[in-house]
Amino acid sequence: MVSHETGNYNTYPRLQSLLDQFKSSGSVAKPYWASDALTKLNASGLLHEADAWATASEQLFVLCWKIDVEDQRHNTMITG
């Protein structure tokens, strides 16, 4: 199935993993917002929850796509 203009879903980033990946890659470009976001999470005492947020948002991402695709699959008005 090919579907256009469906699902503009995002997930909560795994900030520490993202920064570690950029540091190890030797890349000079990195997401400018990731360091600040990680610092704010740490300062607010929420850093320990970040992985749980990422996991939950990834599961929601998959569920939203599944529902979207199943709705399209069952829609009799969609044709190839």
JOFEN-V548631 format. One record per residue. BURIAL is # if it has 16 or more other C-alpha atoms within 10 Angstrom, else .. Layout:
BURIAL + BURIAL
This chain:
. + . + . + . + . + . + . + . + . + . + . + . + # + # + # + . + . + . + # + . + . + . + . + . + . + . + . + . + . + . + . + . + . + # + . + . + . + # + . + . + # + . + . + . + . + . + # + . + . + # + # + . + . + # + . + . + # + # + . + . + # + . + . + . + . + . + . + . + # + . + . + # + . + . + . + . + . + . + . + .
